[in-house]
């Protein structure tokens, strides 16, 4: 069995969640909202999570999905940009709908891979640190790229996460992944944080 098929492999670290919150912001019809939420971490956190305009998160969208409804009349019905800097989580929300909407967030964060200090993982809802019911992502490579191209040479397309680094903020973005390299979805983003996992795309 290849290592990529294992539930867990101690040769590779697992990415630990170091911050977790739920949050909600109400935005009036035709309004733009720009707000902050202090995170209290000694680095720029790498955010993952979901957002929705429904409290039950049905449907919900990845943080990297900015305009899920597409464009109509030159502007999206809703647009949601979530990023982080060294002190705050930054929410920039555009509500072009005809009614007031509440935006709901489930947020988690990884540590900056260049941070060398101590990091305390968040408390787990389960007493188990490892549970064989689940498959754990095996972190193959992580870091900060300044060339818009990272070689992994795994020979298959791996799972990955990417966050842009612009003006000392980080935000989840899409990536282009091949059997040998990873790059941001646009050449205009030259600096980004990345996680490349041993686990293949399925």
C-alpha positions, -999 to 999 in steps of 0.1 A, spaced: 0 0 0 13 34 -9 18 59 19 -7 82 3 -34 56 9 -28 53 47 -52 67 72 -22 81 91 16 81 86 39 93 114 66 102 88 45 133 79 30 159 102 -6 167 104 -17 204 101 -30 216 135 -59 240 138 -47 268 162 -78 291 162 -115 285 158 -145 308 159 -181 313 147 -191 348 137 -220 366 120 -224 400 104 -257 417 93 -255 439 62 -283 461 49 -297 459 14 -273 477 -11 -247 482 17 -210 474 20 -196 463 53 -159 463 64 -153 449 99 -126 433 120 -124 405 146 -92 403 167 -76 369 166 -49 373 193 -23 352 175 14 362 172 14 356 134 -8 360 103 -32 330 105 -40 309 75 -78 307 74 -100 279 63 -138 276 68 -172 283 54 -196 312 50 -233 313 43 -264 336 43 -283 309 61 -279 300 98 -280 263 90 -252 267 64 -273 253 36 -259 262 12 -225 271 24 -193 283 5 -156 279 10 -139 311 21 -122 312 -13 -156 315 -30 -161 352 -32 -192 355 -54 -212 323 -54 -243 338 -71 -223 350 -101 -228 384 -116 -261 401 -127 -262 436 -141 -225 440 -137 -223 432 -100 -227 401 -78 -257 397 -55 -234 390 -27 -196 392 -24 -177 381 7 -139 385 11 -123 371 43 -86 376 50 -63 380 80 -34 403 90 -11 402 121 -39 412 145 -73 408 130 -96 388 108 -109 412 81 -144 409 66 -154 428 35 -189 421 25 -211 435 -3 -248 429 -1 -265 439 -34 -297 419 -26 -330 436 -21 -332 426 15 -310 428 46 -289 397 50 -269 381 78 -236 364 68 -226 335 90 -191 322 93 -174 291 106 -137 299 108 -105 280 116 -69 287 111 -35 271 106 -3 287 119 20 306 95 45 279 84 74 303 88 65 309 125 90 293 148 74 300 182 51 278 203 16 270 190 -12 256 211 -39 237 192 -75 244 199 -94 222 223 -110 191 206 -146 182 210 -136 146 211 -113 132 239 -93 114 211 -63 131 194 -64 104 167 -94 84 156 -92 56 130 -127 64 118 -112 93 99 -85 98 73 -59 124 82 -43 146 57 -5 141 56 13 173 52 40 167 26 53 203 21 45 237 35 60 272 33 59 306 17 66 309 -20 77 341 -37 80 327 -72 44 316 -80 57 280 -86 64 252 -61 77 218 -73 65 187 -55 72 160 -81 48 135 -66 38 122 -100 0 127 -92 -22 156 -84 -22 161 -46 -46 179 -23 -34 214 -15 -43 247 1 -30 281 -9 -33 316 7 -22 348 -10 2 371 9 -4 407 -1 4 438 20 9 416 51 -25 400 48 -33 364 39 -65 351 22 -76 317 8 -73 315 -30 -75 289 -57 -45 271 -70 -34 254 -102 -20 219 -93 -3 195 -117 15 162 -112 47 181 -106 40 217 -95 16 240 -76 10 277 -85 -15 304 -76 -45 307 -100 -31 340 -114 5 351 -122 -3 385 -105 0 367 -71 37 360 -67 38 355 -29 16 328 -12 16 304 17 9 268 8 2 233 21 7 203 -1 -6 170 12 5 135 4 -32 127 -1 -43 126 -38 -72 145 -53 -101 121 -58 
